[in-house]
Amino acid sequence: MPQRKKQSTKNALPQWKRMDLHVHTPASADYRESGVSYLDILKKGEQKGLDIFAVTDHNTAAGYRRYLDEIEDLELLERRNRLTDEEKVQLQEFRRLREKILVLPGFELTCTLGFHVLGIFPPETTVRELEHLLLNLHVPAEKLDVGSGEVGATSDVLTAYRLINEAGGIAIAAHANSSHGVAMPGFDFGGQTRIAYTQDENLHALEVTDLTSKSRRRTQMFFSGTKPEYPRKMHCIQGSDAHRLNGIPGNNQELGVGDRPTEILLSETSFDAMMAVFLARDFSKTRPYIPAALSEFDPLYAAREEGDSLVQAFHESAGKHGIDRRILQDVVALANTNGGAIYVGASANIRQQIQGVSKPSETTNQLRNEIGKHIVPPLDVQIDTLKSAGKTILQMIVPRGSEVPYALDATQIFVRSENETSLAVRDEIVNLVRDAVAVEFAARVEKVPLETVAAVESAEQIVAAQEKAEAAPAVTLVSPPPHTGVEIVSSKTRKGDSGKDRLTQYTMRDLRNNRIIHNVTRSSARKLWQYAIGEYDKKTAQQADIHWLGDVGLLKASARAGKLRYDLVQRDSGGELHVYYGVTDDGIHGAWKDLIESVAGQAPVVEIEEENGSVSTPETFDALSESEIGEGEETAEASAQATTDELAAEQPDVEFSEMTLGIGEPLAPPTLITTPGRSLFPSPVYDLTPSTLETDDTAATHGLGVLEAAEALSESTDTQKTLAADARVKTADQPPEYIAAEISPAAVDSFSSAAMRAPETPVPRFGVLSVELPSAIEVATAPTAFANLEPTEIVSGETLAPILESAQPAAEMTMPPVNVNLDEQIVLPTDSLPADG
């Protein structure tokens, strides 16, 4: 009979449970060992200390059915008093192990384009229910019992997530960063598709193969919620993907049952408790299993490695006399931006000693009271305790607010920008309000009469025609701007009554989300803006010696708080200079990455102290040496069970010194930081995923790498869709080369539509919307056809701009046609190769 593991939750303290949610059985056609019984698999799970494991055979529930049949056959013989002594022992073992280990039914579905998705279900789920779901996912009936990874055209990934979730299961992207994974490197498909495959609301977790890595390129770091185009932080777990009972020593692609488990913090060992963890935003309740003989995984240490960021903040103490007001400011800022975590009792500097919280219960109550008293509208903040270095730390999980904007004491609205909390300026408040209106708009459109549809469509056409007639010829940029930092678009100085200069106001462009902020002054500017204004006023770009590579150049490299920042310049088609201040490694991509590589060892790095802004003597940065590039990192898990191949596949993690210029992960062009309003209207973005050389069942091959691709979409009728891809071939001994073969826009459209095909009717997208209506109520009651639309261009000053307001761009970015020879092998850049590569 189906197993249901339940324990009393009364006064039960949460405990760490070990699980492996990716285990194959002999029912999978590619199972590696013969003569393995289901009792053998259970015994191996016990030997590995598993509390939970899931049976996930390829496109079939036959393995789970055989497991149940084997037990039921023994129980039938027992009832008829026909058990042999050996069979009695087997039945006793089954019963003992089923009390000890929670066995969950599931499957590994092969979706369209070959991506693998795990579906894990409650133990009372019947085999017939699983098979019915597989049929709905278009697994051929004749292949339901085959257990093959190749079953023809099934459902697309998004449909699989949705149907698994609707059936009450946990949807997990299998070995997401590896072969057949939705975020695997080297597979070129549309950026929007890749984002949807890893950010879909029906997806509960990503299974990754580099969870124990300390590399800054690890998958978990990429999906940390800090990337503009990947705003949803994802639960990341690991599993064995065992196709055999016992793993082969020295081969991390041939793992056995329980060889790569995950620990999960549960108050009871049940499916419901697991689901609750995956649905919550507390990411400290899952961790890779690390043998106690090595070192215990410390979630606070991992968070401090990342430091202050868009989605997390640190405070050494709760405050000397009551709760520190800066904590409440961070709560408001995170709720208004993308949600996140606040750690109280430790600083972001991993070298500083942890102070801890001496009275955690009392401090927790004070925090709850202060949040309820001072923050409006009401916000539910989860507060938990963590242990690190023998000290108690408070972890505050702040949700992404559903009623933005949130305010402190009803008047102060804060937002989170990179790693800084600041008072929102006027344009940011306007955007927050528009986001809130967008949510109401989407909720009420179903009641709008069809006449309004025609009126809005007509208004769109009129506005588009007027803008086309009034638009002046725009200059073009060969390469997209960086994806972090800030650009000063313009400035104006107001004159006093006596004719003297009174106040200078600046128009800033945030390169992370491409939003325009008007009327910024020195007094209202945050740190990065103040720095940019200072450099802009000194006309540094006109006076400095710029290191050029084509139309892009490096103005200056500086180090602040241990992080490199670049001031970059770009010439447009009209010869004008565009200056981008404070660009971080996250914003470096394409031509900018080539630029930084080309000037390594030539340009100076200026060390700037954060407190007083003093500048040290410039030094020259050097490119990474071959020994530094090849230097691998050893993880705790590697010391216990990782193989030589696994260590070789580990990404190098080079810690840059103060005077070293390095290259970070390339980033895609920005989109909006997601809030509930923003998430309804995703902007077209470009694509980037983390890279790893590990695969689930294919040997790691040195030289396989990332195809960096970008696609630029425009929704107006006069704009052609273009796709740009930069396929870089780089070896340890040779300089970069580029190979190309033309891809037509028609081919791109065909591929994108095939990748995203789903049963639902395609949703139209926003065009330019500008129409004068009597009130905002009519905005919120727009036609049904526009419920899930996507804005493509919003013009400053529109009465009813749906999501955001941005000034007309000073330059139009165009992407050159790109040629890609798909027959050529794409390899990783040199700095991504392992030591022996």
Residue pairs with C-beta under 8 A, 6 or more apart in sequence:
1 68
1 72
2 68
2 105
2 123
2 124
2 125
2 126
3 98
3 102
3 103
3 123
4 122
4 123
4 124
4 270
5 102
5 123
5 269
5 270
5 271
6 268
6 270
7 268
7 269
7 270
8 268
9 267
9 268
12 267
12 268
13 267
14 265
14 266
14 267
15 265
15 266
15 267
16 263
16 264
16 265
16 287
17 51
17 52
17 263
17 264
17 265
17 266
17 269
18 48
18 49
18 50
18 51
18 52
18 258
18 261
18 262
18 263
18 289
19 50
19 51
19 52
19 53
19 54
19 261
19 262
19 263
19 264
19 274
20 45
20 48
20 50
20 52
20 53
20 54
20 239
20 240
20 242
20 257
20 258
20 260
20 261
20 262
21 52
21 53
21 54
21 56
21 104
21 106
21 118
21 120
21 170
21 172
21 207
21 237
21 239
21 262
22 54
22 56
22 108
22 118
22 174
22 207
22 239
22 240
22 241
22 242
23 41
23 45
23 53
23 54
23 55
23 56
23 239
23 240
23 242
23 257
24 30
24 31
24 55
24 56
24 57
24 58
24 63
24 108
24 241
24 242
24 243
25 31
25 36
25 38
25 41
25 55
25 57
25 63
25 66
25 67
26 33
26 34
26 36
26 63
26 66
27 57
27 60
27 62
27 63
27 66
27 145
27 147
28 57
28 58
28 60
28 63
28 147
28 149
28 243
29 58
29 146
29 147
29 148
29 149
30 58
30 148
30 149
30 243
30 697
31 147
31 243
31 244
32 243
32 244
32 254
33 244
33 245
33 246
36 244
36 245
37 70
38 66
38 67
38 70
39 70
39 90
39 93
39 94
39 97
40 245
41 245
41 257
42 93
42 94
42 97
42 98
42 101
42 103
43 93
43 97
44 245
44 246
44 256
44 257
44 258
45 53
45 97
45 101
45 257
45 258
46 97
46 100
46 101
47 258
48 257
48 258
48 259
48 261
49 258
49 261
50 101
50 257
50 258
50 261
51 100
51 101
51 102
51 269
52 101
52 102
52 104
52 264
52 269
52 274
53 101
53 102
53 103
53 104
53 257
53 258
54 103
54 104
54 105
54 106
54 118
54 120
55 63
55 64
55 67
55 103
55 104
55 105
55 106
56 106
56 107
56 108
56 118
56 119
56 120
57 63
57 64
57 107
57 108
57 147
58 107
58 108
58 110
58 147
58 148
58 149
59 107
59 108
59 109
59 110
59 134
59 139
59 143
59 144
59 146
59 147
59 148
59 149
59 151
59 154
60 107
60 134
60 139
60 143
60 144
60 145
60 146
60 147
61 105
61 107
61 127
61 130
61 131
61 134
61 144
62 144
62 145
62 147
63 147
64 105
64 106
64 127
64 130
65 127
67 103
68 127
70 94
71 91
71 94
71 98
74 83
74 87
74 90
74 91
74 94
75 91
77 83
77 87
78 88
78 91
83 91
102 123
102 269
102 270
102 271
103 123
104 120
104 121
104 122
104 123
104 271
105 120
105 121
105 123
105 125
105 127
105 130
106 118
106 119
106 120
106 121
106 130
106 169
107 118
107 119
107 130
107 134
108 116
108 117
108 118
108 149
108 174
109 116
109 117
109 118
109 119
109 134
109 137
109 139
109 154
109 155
109 160
110 116
110 149
110 150
110 151
110 154
110 180
111 117
111 154
111 155
111 156
111 157
111 160
112 153
112 154
112 155
112 156
112 157
112 754
112 755
112 757
113 156
113 157
113 189
113 755
114 180
115 157
115 173
115 180
115 181
115 182
115 197
116 149
116 173
116 174
116 175
116 180
116 181
116 696
117 157
117 160
117 161
117 164
117 171
117 172
117 173
117 174
118 170
118 171
118 172
118 173
118 174
118 207
119 133
119 160
119 164
119 167
119 169
119 170
119 171
119 172
120 169
120 170
120 172
120 271
121 129
121 130
121 167
121 168
121 169
121 170
121 271
122 168
122 169
122 271
122 272
123 271
125 168
125 169
129 167
131 144
133 163
133 164
133 167
134 144
135 141
135 144
136 155
136 163
137 154
137 155
137 159
137 160
137 163
138 153
138 154
138 155
139 151
139 154
140 151
140 152
143 151
143 152
154 160
155 163
156 755
156 756
156 757
156 758
157 173
157 182
157 197
158 196
158 197
158 200
158 202
158 756
158 758
159 758
159 759
160 171
161 171
161 200
161 202
161 203
162 200
162 202
164 170
164 171
164 202
165 171
165 202
165 204
166 202
170 204
170 205
170 274
170 275
170 278
171 202
171 203
171 204
172 203
172 204
172 205
172 206
172 207
172 237
173 181
173 182
173 183
173 197
173 198
173 203
173 205
173 206
173 207
174 180
174 181
174 207
174 241
174 696
175 181
175 207
175 208
175 209
175 241
175 695
175 696
176 182
176 183
176 184
176 198
176 206
176 207
176 208
176 219
177 183
177 184
177 185
177 206
177 208
177 209
177 210
177 219
177 689
177 690
177 691
177 692
177 694
178 184
178 208
178 209
178 692
178 694
178 695
178 696
179 695
179 696
179 697
179 698
180 696
181 696
182 194
182 197
182 198
183 194
183 197
183 198
183 206
183 219
183 222
183 689
183 690
184 689
185 689
185 690
185 691
185 692
185 704
185 705
185 706
185 707
185 828
186 704
186 705
186 706
186 707
186 826
187 707
188 707
188 709
188 725
188 820
189 751
189 752
189 755
190 687
190 711
190 748
190 751
190 752
190 755
190 756
191 229
191 668
191 684
191 685
191 686
191 687
191 709
191 710
191 711
192 682
192 684
192 685
192 687
192 752
192 756
193 752
193 755
193 756
194 687
194 689
195 229
195 230
195 682
195 685
195 687
196 756
197 203
198 206
198 223
198 230
198 234
198 689
199 230
199 231
199 232
199 234
203 234
204 235
204 275
204 278
204 279
205 234
205 235
205 236
205 237
205 278
206 219
206 223
206 234
206 235
206 236
206 237
207 236
207 237
207 238
207 239
208 218
208 219
208 220
208 236
208 237
208 238
208 692
209 238
209 260
209 692
209 694
209 695
209 696
210 218
210 219
210 220
210 650
210 651
210 692
210 694
211 218
211 219
211 220
211 236
211 237
211 238
211 262
211 288
212 238
212 288
212 290
212 635
212 636
212 637
212 638
213 633
213 635
213 650
213 651
213 653
214 305
214 633
214 635
214 653
215 221
215 633
215 650
215 651
215 652
215 653
216 653
216 664
216 665
217 651
217 653
217 665
217 690
217 691
217 692
217 832
218 651
218 690
218 692
219 236
219 690
219 692
220 236
221 306
221 690
222 230
222 665
222 689
222 690
223 230
223 232
223 233
223 234
223 236
223 690
224 233
224 306
224 309
224 311
225 231
225 232
225 233
225 310
225 311
225 338
225 339
225 340
226 309
226 310
226 311
226 586
227 586
227 667
227 668
228 483
228 512
228 513
228 667
228 668
228 670
228 671
228 672
228 673
228 685
229 667
229 668
229 669
229 670
229 671
229 685
229 686
229 687
229 688
231 338
231 673
231 674
231 679
232 674
233 281
233 283
233 311
233 339
233 340
235 277
235 278
235 283
235 286
236 286
237 262
237 286
238 260
238 261
238 262
238 288
239 260
239 261
239 262
240 247
240 255
240 256
240 257
240 258
240 259
240 260
240 261
241 255
241 260
241 696
241 697
242 255
242 256
242 257
242 258
242 259
243 254
243 697
244 254
244 255
244 256
245 256
245 257
246 256
247 254
247 255
247 256
247 259
248 254
249 643
250 643
250 644
250 645
251 643
251 645
252 642
252 643
252 645
252 646
252 649
252 694
252 700
253 645
253 694
253 695
253 696
253 697
253 698
253 699
253 700
259 641
261 289
262 286
262 287
262 288
262 289
263 286
263 287
263 288
263 289
263 297
264 274
264 277
264 285
264 286
265 277
265 284
265 285
265 286
266 273
266 274
266 277
267 273
277 285
277 286
280 382
280 397
281 339
281 382
281 397
281 399
282 382
282 384
282 395
282 397
283 299
283 341
284 299
284 384
284 386
284 395
287 297
287 299
288 297
288 637
290 296
290 297
290 636
290 637
290 640
291 636
291 637
291 640
291 641
293 640
294 636
294 637
294 639
294 640
295 636
297 636
298 388
299 386
299 388
300 343
300 346
300 354
300 386
300 388
300 393
300 395
301 350
301 388
303 312
303 341
303 343
304 314
304 346
304 347
304 348
304 349
304 350
305 350
306 312
307 314
307 348
307 349
307 350
307 419
308 314
308 348
308 419
308 420
309 340
309 418
309 419
310 337
310 338
310 340
310 416
310 417
310 418
310 419
310 673
311 334
311 338
311 339
311 340
311 341
311 416
312 340
312 341
312 342
312 343
313 330
313 334
313 340
313 341
313 342
313 343
313 348
313 419
313 421
314 342
314 343
314 346
314 347
314 348
315 324
315 326
315 327
315 330
315 342
315 343
315 344
315 345
315 347
316 345
316 346
316 347
316 352
316 355
317 324
317 344
317 345
317 355
317 357
318 324
318 327
318 344
318 345
318 357
318 363
318 366
318 367
318 394
319 325
319 327
322 366
322 370
323 366
323 367
323 370
326 421
327 342
327 344
327 367
327 396
328 370
328 371
328 374
328 375
328 408
329 408
329 412
329 414
329 421
330 342
330 398
330 414
330 416
330 421
331 342
331 371
331 375
331 379
331 381
331 396
331 398
332 375
332 406
332 407
332 408
332 412
332 413
332 414
333 414
333 415
333 416
333 421
333 422
334 340
334 342
334 398
334 400
334 416
335 375
335 379
335 398
335 399
335 400
335 401
335 404
335 406
336 401
336 404
336 405
336 406
336 413
336 414
336 415
336 416
336 424
336 432
336 675
337 400
337 415
337 416
337 673
337 675
338 400
338 416
338 673
338 674
338 675
339 398
339 399
339 400
339 401
340 398
340 416
341 395
341 396
341 397
341 398
342 395
342 396
342 398
343 386
343 393
343 394
343 395
343 396
344 357
344 363
344 367
344 393
344 394
344 395
344 396
345 354
345 355
345 356
345 357
345 391
345 392
345 393
345 394
346 354
346 355
346 356
346 388
346 391
346 393
347 355
353 389
354 388
354 389
354 391
354 393
355 391
356 391
356 392
356 393
357 363
357 391
357 392
357 393
357 394
360 385
360 392
360 394
363 394
364 383
364 385
364 394
367 381
367 383
367 394
367 396
368 381
368 383
371 379
371 381
372 378
374 408
374 409
375 406
375 407
375 408
376 406
376 407
376 410
377 403
377 406
379 398
379 399
379 401
379 406
380 399
381 396
381 397
381 398
381 399
382 396
382 397
383 394
383 395
383 396
383 397
384 394
384 395
384 397
385 392
385 393
385 394
385 395
386 392
386 393
386 394
386 395
387 393
400 674
400 675
400 676
401 675
401 676
402 439
402 676
403 436
404 432
404 435
404 436
404 675
404 676
404 677
405 413
405 424
405 429
405 432
405 433
405 436
406 413
407 413
408 414
412 423
413 423
413 424
413 428
413 429
413 432
414 421
414 422
414 423
414 424
415 421
415 422
415 424
415 428
415 432
417 510
417 526
417 528
418 484
418 512
418 528
418 584
420 526
420 527
420 528
422 526
423 524
424 432
425 517
425 519
425 520
425 524
426 518
426 519
427 515
427 516
427 517
427 518
427 519
427 805
428 515
428 517
430 805
431 515
431 803
431 804
431 805
432 675
434 677
434 801
434 802
434 803
434 804
434 805
435 675
435 676
435 677
435 678
435 803
436 677
437 677
437 776
437 779
437 780
438 677
438 678
438 680
438 681
438 802
438 803
439 676
439 677
439 680
440 780
441 779
441 780
441 782
441 802
442 680
442 787
442 788
444 780
444 781
445 781
445 782
445 783
445 784
445 786
445 787
446 784
446 787
447 781
448 781
448 782
448 783
448 784
450 783
452 778
452 781
452 782
452 783
453 783
453 784
453 785
453 786
455 771
456 769
456 771
456 782
456 783
456 786
459 769
459 770
459 771
460 767
460 768
460 769
460 771
463 768
463 769
463 770
463 771
463 795
463 798
464 716
464 767
464 768
467 768
467 795
468 718
474 809
474 810
474 811
474 812
475 572
475 573
475 574
475 576
475 810
475 811
475 812
476 572
476 573
476 811
476 812
476 813
476 814
477 551
477 570
477 572
477 573
477 578
477 811
477 812
477 813
477 814
478 550
478 551
478 573
478 591
478 814
478 816
479 551
479 552
479 570
479 590
479 591
479 592
480 589
480 590
480 669
480 686
480 710
480 712
480 813
480 815
481 487
481 511
481 570
481 578
481 580
481 813
482 511
482 566
482 568
482 580
482 583
482 587
482 588
482 589
482 592
483 511
483 512
483 586
483 587
483 589
483 667
483 668
483 669
483 670
484 511
484 512
484 582
484 583
484 584
484 586
484 587
484 667
485 511
485 512
485 528
485 565
485 566
485 568
485 580
485 581
485 582
485 583
485 584
485 587
486 508
486 509
486 510
486 511
486 528
486 529
486 532
486 580
486 581
486 582
487 508
487 509
487 511
487 578
487 579
487 580
487 581
488 506
488 507
488 508
488 509
488 532
488 533
488 536
488 579
488 581
489 507
489 508
489 509
489 516
489 807
489 810
490 506
490 507
491 504
491 505
491 506
491 507
491 536
492 504
492 505
493 501
493 502
493 503
493 504
493 505
494 501
494 502
494 503
494 504
494 505
495 501
495 502
496 502
503 521
504 521
504 522
505 518
505 519
505 520
505 521
506 520
506 521
506 525
506 529
506 533
506 536
507 516
507 517
507 518
507 519
507 520
507 807
508 516
508 517
508 520
508 529
508 532
509 515
509 516
509 517
510 517
511 580
511 583
511 587
511 670
512 587
512 670
512 673
513 670
513 671
513 672
513 673
514 669
514 670
514 671
514 806
515 672
515 804
515 806
516 796
516 805
516 806
516 807
518 807
520 529
520 533
522 530
522 533
525 533
528 581
528 582
531 581
531 582
532 581
532 582
535 541
535 567
535 579
535 581
536 579
536 581
540 555
540 556
540 567
541 555
541 567
541 569
541 577
541 579
542 577
544 555
544 556
546 553
546 554
546 555
546 569
547 553
547 554
547 595
547 598
547 599
547 602
547 603
549 591
549 594
549 595
549 598
549 599
550 591
551 570
551 571
551 572
551 591
552 568
552 569
552 570
552 571
552 591
552 592
552 595
553 568
553 569
553 570
553 595
554 566
554 567
554 568
554 569
554 595
554 596
554 599
554 603
555 566
555 567
555 568
555 569
555 579
556 566
556 567
556 603
556 606
557 564
557 565
557 566
557 567
557 603
557 604
557 605
557 606
557 621
557 661
558 564
558 565
558 566
558 567
558 605
558 606
558 607
558 608
559 565
559 605
559 606
559 607
559 608
559 658
559 659
560 608
560 610
561 610
562 658
563 584
563 585
564 584
564 585
564 605
564 656
564 661
564 662
565 582
565 583
565 584
566 582
566 583
566 584
566 588
566 596
567 579
567 580
567 581
567 582
567 583
568 579
568 580
568 583
568 592
568 595
569 577
569 578
569 579
569 580
570 577
570 578
570 580
571 577
571 578
572 578
572 811
576 811
578 810
578 811
583 592
584 664
585 662
585 663
585 664
585 665
586 664
586 665
586 667
587 667
588 596
588 663
588 664
588 666
588 667
589 666
589 667
589 668
589 688
589 708
590 666
590 708
590 710
590 726
593 663
593 666
594 736
596 661
596 663
597 623
597 663
597 736
599 661
600 621
600 622
600 623
600 624
600 661
601 620
601 621
601 622
601 623
602 620
603 620
603 621
603 661
604 618
604 619
604 620
604 621
605 618
605 619
605 620
605 621
605 658
605 659
605 660
605 661
606 615
606 616
606 618
607 615
607 616
607 619
607 658
607 659
608 614
608 615
608 616
609 615
609 616
619 658
619 659
620 659
621 659
621 660
621 661
622 660
622 661
623 661
624 654
624 660
624 662
624 831
626 732
628 652
628 654
629 652
629 654
629 732
629 830
629 831
629 833
630 652
630 833
630 834
630 835
630 836
630 837
631 652
631 654
631 835
632 647
632 648
632 650
632 652
632 834
632 835
633 650
633 652
633 653
634 647
635 642
635 650
638 646
638 647
638 650
645 699
645 700
646 694
647 834
648 693
648 700
648 702
648 834
648 835
648 836
648 837
649 692
649 693
649 694
649 700
649 834
650 834
651 691
651 692
651 693
651 832
651 834
652 831
652 832
652 833
652 834
652 835
654 662
654 831
656 662
663 831
665 688
665 690
666 688
666 708
667 688
668 685
668 686
668 687
668 688
668 710
669 685
669 686
669 710
670 685
671 682
671 683
671 684
671 685
672 678
672 681
672 682
672 683
672 803
672 804
674 682
677 803
678 803
680 788
681 766
681 789
681 790
681 791
681 802
681 803
682 790
683 790
683 791
683 792
684 711
684 712
684 713
684 790
684 792
686 709
686 710
686 711
686 712
687 709
687 710
687 711
688 708
689 706
691 705
691 706
691 828
691 832
693 700
693 701
693 702
693 704
693 828
693 834
694 700
702 833
702 834
702 836
702 837
703 731
703 825
703 827
703 828
703 833
703 837
704 825
704 826
704 827
704 828
705 826
705 827
705 828
705 829
705 832
706 826
706 828
706 832
707 725
707 727
707 820
707 826
708 725
708 726
708 727
708 728
709 723
709 724
709 725
709 726
710 723
710 724
710 725
710 726
710 815
711 721
711 722
711 723
711 724
711 748
712 721
712 722
712 723
712 724
712 813
712 814
712 815
713 721
713 792
714 720
714 721
714 792
715 765
715 766
715 767
715 790
715 792
715 793
716 767
716 768
716 792
716 793
720 745
721 745
721 748
721 749
722 745
722 814
722 815
722 817
723 743
723 745
723 748
723 815
723 818
724 815
724 816
724 817
724 818
725 743
725 818
725 820
726 738
726 818
727 738
727 739
727 740
727 820
727 821
727 824
727 826
728 736
728 737
728 738
728 826
728 829
729 736
729 737
729 738
729 739
729 824
729 825
729 826
729 827
730 736
730 737
730 827
730 828
730 829
730 830
731 827
731 830
732 830
732 833
732 837
736 829
739 819
739 820
739 821
739 824
740 818
740 819
740 820
740 821
741 819
741 820
741 821
741 822
742 817
742 818
742 819
743 818
743 819
743 820
763 787
763 788
763 789
763 790
764 785
764 786
764 789
765 789
765 790
765 791
765 792
766 786
766 789
766 790
766 791
766 792
766 802
767 792
767 793
768 792
768 793
768 794
768 795
768 798
769 794
769 798
769 800
769 801
769 802
770 795
770 798
770 799
770 800
770 801
771 799
771 800
772 799
773 779
773 799
773 800
779 800
789 802
791 802
791 803
791 804
794 801
794 802
794 803
794 804
794 805
794 806
795 801
795 808
796 805
796 806
796 807
796 808
797 805
798 805
